[in-house]
Amino acid sequence: MRARAEVNGAVSVVNAAATGFGAAIAISAKISVVAEPSDEGIRVTFDGVDPGDTRLVEASAAVISEELGWTGGWSLRIISEVPPRRGLKTSSAVSSALVASMGMALGFELSADDVLRLGVLASKRAGVTLTGALDDAGASVLGGFVGADNDSGRIEVRREVDPGGLLVLVGIPEGELDKSSVRREAFRALAPVSSRAKELALEGRYWDAMTLNGLVVAAALGQDSAPAASAIRAGALGAGITGMGPAVAAVAPEAMAAEVSRALSAHGLRVSAHRIENSAGRWYAEV
């Protein structure tokens, strides 16, 4: 049986590296996986940007093998509307979509909780996350705003976010992030500031939290905070580095979106516009 899973991209509100608590908001960019069992090993094709390796695919297949007992291969097609290794939660989205579609293709309709548990496990095994990124996976699978304690593996809050005529503008540079060079220790001294970002997020002041969080990531990793500052001066309600970067996310009223987009473009970023996404992901049999 062939099955498809479709989940959301997301942007950071609070990075989990400093304290273990992370938060993200889903956006309308989609990541999909079409999976079909095979007797010929693992074959994977990419629509969109090729991530350059198949570690996440192999880790997801191994996790499903252990969970559901499948020892055969897979024919997989991964479709992404956002590029990998830029901070847009593609690793969490892909791992979630992989395990959801694989399970469905084997006749098991996994619950959202199971998809999150197995997807986080696959991401950890593949070495594509520092913290487990349960908050990122939660936003991808559940939609809306998700805050999670990654150290305990518990989602603390999930809320819908009033889209309120807002657009999420994502500024994407040419370069990619090598996560293997990032260590949580770089964030430790900034834990009090990150804790304040958490407080703001839980109060519903998502865009203030996003801005403060961006400054934390910039300080920890030596990244440039100027694009986010330019976006705020141009009318964004909040802006900051998303994930570990290097992409920048800015939230703006539609009336200000063109001006904010120009501000980000002036820093050499390629800008795409997305809606806030409150809908959950879905997975279903195709044949």
C-alpha positions as CSV (number, residue, x, y, z in Angstrom):
1,M,0.0,0.0,0.0
2,R,1.2,3.5,-0.8
3,A,0.6,6.3,1.8
4,R,1.2,10.0,2.1
5,A,1.9,12.2,5.1
6,E,1.7,16.0,5.0
7,V,2.9,18.2,7.8
8,N,3.8,21.9,8.4
9,G,7.0,23.9,8.3
10,A,7.5,26.1,11.4
11,V,9.5,29.0,12.8
12,S,11.1,29.5,16.2
13,V,9.6,31.4,19.1
14,V,12.0,30.1,21.7
15,N,15.1,28.0,21.0
16,A,15.4,25.1,23.3
17,A,19.2,24.9,23.4
18,A,19.6,27.2,26.5
19,T,17.1,25.8,28.9
20,G,15.5,22.7,27.3
21,F,12.2,24.6,26.7
22,G,11.5,25.4,23.1
23,A,8.5,26.8,21.3
24,A,7.6,27.1,17.6
25,I,4.7,28.3,15.5
26,A,3.5,26.3,12.4
27,I,3.5,28.1,9.0
28,S,1.7,27.2,5.8
29,A,4.7,25.8,4.0
30,K,4.2,22.0,3.6
31,I,6.5,19.0,3.8
32,S,5.2,15.7,2.4
33,V,6.4,12.1,2.2
34,V,4.9,9.4,0.0
35,A,6.0,5.9,1.2
36,E,5.5,2.5,-0.3
37,P,7.0,-0.8,1.0
38,S,9.6,-2.4,-1.2
39,D,11.7,-5.5,-1.5
40,E,14.7,-3.5,-3.0
41,G,16.3,-1.6,-0.1
42,I,15.6,2.1,0.4
43,R,15.1,4.2,-2.7
44,V,14.4,7.9,-2.1
45,T,13.7,10.8,-4.4
46,F,13.5,14.5,-3.5
47,D,11.2,17.1,-4.9
48,G,12.6,20.5,-3.8
49,V,16.1,20.8,-2.3
50,D,18.1,17.6,-1.9
51,P,19.4,17.5,1.7
52,G,22.6,15.9,0.5
53,D,22.4,12.8,2.7
54,T,19.9,10.1,3.7
55,R,20.7,9.8,7.5
56,L,17.2,10.9,8.5
57,V,15.6,8.5,6.0
58,E,17.7,5.6,7.3
59,A,17.0,6.4,11.0
60,S,13.3,6.7,10.4
61,A,13.2,3.4,8.6
62,A,15.1,1.7,11.4
63,V,12.7,3.2,14.0
64,I,9.7,1.9,12.1
65,S,11.3,-1.5,11.7
66,E,11.8,-1.7,15.5
67,E,8.3,-0.4,16.3
68,L,6.2,-2.3,13.7
69,G,8.4,-5.2,12.7
70,W,8.9,-4.4,9.0
71,T,12.2,-5.7,7.7
72,G,11.8,-4.8,4.0
73,G,12.8,-1.8,2.1
74,W,11.0,1.4,1.0
75,S,10.3,3.5,-2.0
76,L,10.1,7.1,-0.7
77,R,9.4,10.5,-2.2
78,I,10.0,13.6,-0.1
79,I,8.5,16.9,-1.1
80,S,9.4,20.1,0.7
81,E,8.4,23.7,0.1
82,V,11.2,25.0,2.3
83,P,15.0,24.3,2.1
84,P,16.8,22.2,4.7
85,R,19.4,23.3,7.2
86,R,18.1,26.9,7.4
87,G,16.2,26.7,10.7
88,L,12.7,26.1,9.2
89,K,12.1,22.8,11.0
90,T,12.5,20.6,8.0
91,S,14.4,17.9,9.9
92,S,11.5,17.5,12.4
93,A,8.9,17.8,9.7
94,V,10.6,15.2,7.5
95,S,11.1,12.7,10.3
96,S,7.5,13.1,11.4
97,A,6.2,12.7,7.9
98,L,8.4,9.7,7.2
99,V,7.3,7.7,10.3
100,A,3.6,8.7,9.7
101,S,3.6,7.7,6.1
102,M,5.6,4.5,6.7
103,G,3.3,3.4,9.4
104,M,0.2,4.1,7.3
105,A,1.7,2.2,4.3
106,L,2.1,-0.8,6.6
107,G,-1.6,-0.5,7.7
108,F,-1.0,1.2,11.0
109,E,-2.6,4.7,11.5
110,L,-0.2,6.1,14.1
111,S,-1.6,8.6,16.5
112,A,-0.1,12.1,16.6
113,D,1.6,11.2,19.9
114,D,3.2,8.1,18.3
115,V,4.3,10.1,15.3
116,L,6.0,12.7,17.6
117,R,7.7,10.0,19.7
118,L,9.0,8.1,16.8
119,G,10.0,11.1,14.8
120,V,11.9,12.7,17.6
121,L,13.7,9.4,18.2
122,A,14.6,9.2,14.5
123,S,15.9,12.8,14.5
124,K,18.1,12.1,17.5
125,R,19.5,8.9,16.0
126,A,20.3,10.8,12.7
127,G,22.2,13.4,14.7
128,V,20.1,16.3,13.2
129,T,19.0,17.8,16.5
130,L,20.7,19.1,19.7
131,T,17.6,18.8,21.9
132,G,15.2,16.4,20.3
133,A,13.2,19.4,18.9
134,L,9.9,18.2,20.3
135,D,8.6,21.7,20.0
136,D,9.4,21.9,16.3
137,A,7.9,18.5,15.7
138,G,4.9,19.4,17.7
139,A,4.2,22.6,15.6
140,S,4.8,20.6,12.5
141,V,2.4,17.8,13.4
142,L,-0.2,19.6,15.5
143,G,-0.2,23.1,14.0
144,G,-0.5,26.4,15.9
145,F,1.8,27.3,18.8
146,V,3.6,24.5,20.6
147,G,5.8,24.8,23.7
148,A,7.7,21.7,24.9
149,D,10.2,20.7,27.6
150,N,12.6,18.8,25.4
151,D,14.7,17.5,28.3
152,S,11.6,15.6,29.8
153,G,10.0,15.0,26.4
154,R,6.7,16.6,27.3
155,I,4.6,19.1,25.4
156,E,3.5,21.8,27.9
157,V,1.2,23.8,25.7
158,R,-0.5,23.8,22.3
159,R,-2.6,26.7,21.3
160,E,-4.1,28.1,18.1
161,V,-2.7,31.4,17.1
162,D,-4.9,34.2,15.8
163,P,-3.6,34.8,12.3
164,G,-5.1,38.3,12.5
165,G,-4.2,39.4,9.0
166,L,-0.5,38.5,9.6
167,L,2.1,37.1,7.3
168,V,5.3,35.2,8.3
169,L,8.1,36.4,6.1
170,V,11.1,34.1,5.9
171,G,14.4,35.5,4.7
172,I,16.7,32.7,3.5
173,P,20.4,33.2,2.8
174,E,22.5,31.2,0.5
175,G,24.5,29.5,3.2
176,E,23.5,26.5,5.2
177,L,24.0,25.6,8.9
178,D,26.3,22.7,9.8
179,K,24.6,21.6,13.0
180,S,27.5,19.3,13.9
181,S,29.4,22.5,14.9
182,V,26.8,23.7,17.3
183,R,27.0,22.9,21.0
184,R,24.4,23.6,23.7
185,E,27.2,25.0,25.9
186,A,27.3,28.1,23.7
187,F,23.8,28.9,25.0
188,R,24.3,28.3,28.7
189,A,25.3,31.8,29.7
190,L,22.2,33.1,27.9
191,A,19.7,30.9,29.8
192,P,18.2,33.8,31.9
193,V,17.5,35.7,28.7
194,S,16.0,32.6,27.1
195,S,13.9,32.0,30.2
196,R,12.4,35.5,29.7
197,A,11.6,34.6,26.1
198,K,9.8,31.5,27.4
199,E,7.7,33.7,29.8
200,L,6.7,36.0,27.0
201,A,5.7,33.1,24.8
202,L,3.6,31.5,27.5
203,E,1.9,34.9,28.1
204,G,0.9,34.9,24.4
205,R,3.4,37.6,23.4
206,Y,4.8,35.4,20.7
207,W,6.4,38.2,18.6
208,D,8.2,39.7,21.5
209,A,9.5,36.3,22.4
210,M,10.6,35.7,18.8
211,T,12.6,38.9,18.8
212,L,14.3,38.2,22.1
213,N,15.0,34.6,21.1
214,G,16.6,35.8,17.9
215,L,19.1,37.9,19.9
216,V,19.9,34.9,22.1
217,V,20.7,32.8,19.0
218,A,22.7,35.6,17.4
219,A,24.8,36.1,20.6
220,A,25.3,32.4,21.1
221,L,26.4,31.5,17.6
222,G,27.9,34.8,16.4
223,Q,25.2,35.3,13.8
224,D,24.0,38.6,12.3
225,S,21.0,40.2,14.0
226,A,20.9,43.1,11.6
227,P,18.3,41.6,9.2
228,A,15.8,41.1,12.0
229,A,16.4,44.6,13.3
230,S,15.8,46.0,9.8
231,A,12.6,44.0,9.6
232,I,11.3,45.5,12.9
233,R,12.2,49.0,11.8
234,A,10.2,48.3,8.6
235,G,7.1,47.4,10.5
236,A,7.4,43.8,11.6
237,L,5.8,43.0,15.0
238,G,8.6,40.6,15.8
239,A,11.6,39.1,14.0
240,G,14.6,36.9,14.7
241,I,16.8,34.1,13.7
242,T,14.7,30.9,13.4
243,G,16.2,27.6,14.7
244,M,19.9,27.8,14.7
245,G,19.7,29.9,11.6
246,P,20.7,31.2,9.3
247,A,17.2,32.0,8.1
248,V,15.3,35.0,9.7
249,A,11.6,34.9,10.4
250,A,9.6,38.2,10.7
251,V,5.8,38.5,11.4
252,A,4.1,41.5,10.0
253,P,0.6,42.8,9.2
254,E,-0.2,42.3,5.6
255,A,-0.2,46.0,5.0
256,M,3.5,46.2,6.0
257,A,4.6,42.9,4.4
258,A,6.0,44.5,1.3
259,E,8.1,46.9,3.2
260,V,9.4,44.2,5.6
261,S,10.2,42.0,2.6
262,R,12.2,44.8,1.1
263,A,14.1,45.3,4.3
264,L,15.0,41.6,4.5
265,S,15.9,41.5,0.8
266,A,18.3,44.4,1.3
267,H,20.5,42.0,3.3
268,G,20.7,39.6,0.4
269,L,18.0,37.2,1.7
270,R,15.5,35.5,-0.5
271,V,12.1,36.1,1.0
272,S,9.0,33.9,1.0
273,A,5.7,34.7,2.6
274,H,3.5,32.3,4.5
275,R,0.4,32.2,6.7
276,I,0.2,31.0,10.3
277,E,-1.0,27.4,10.2
278,N,-3.3,26.1,12.9
279,S,-4.3,22.9,11.1
280,A,-2.7,19.6,12.1
281,G,-0.8,17.4,9.7
282,R,-2.5,14.4,8.1
283,W,-1.5,11.0,6.9
284,Y,-3.6,8.7,4.8
285,A,-3.5,5.7,2.3
286,E,-3.3,6.6,-1.4
287,V,-4.0,3.1,-2.8
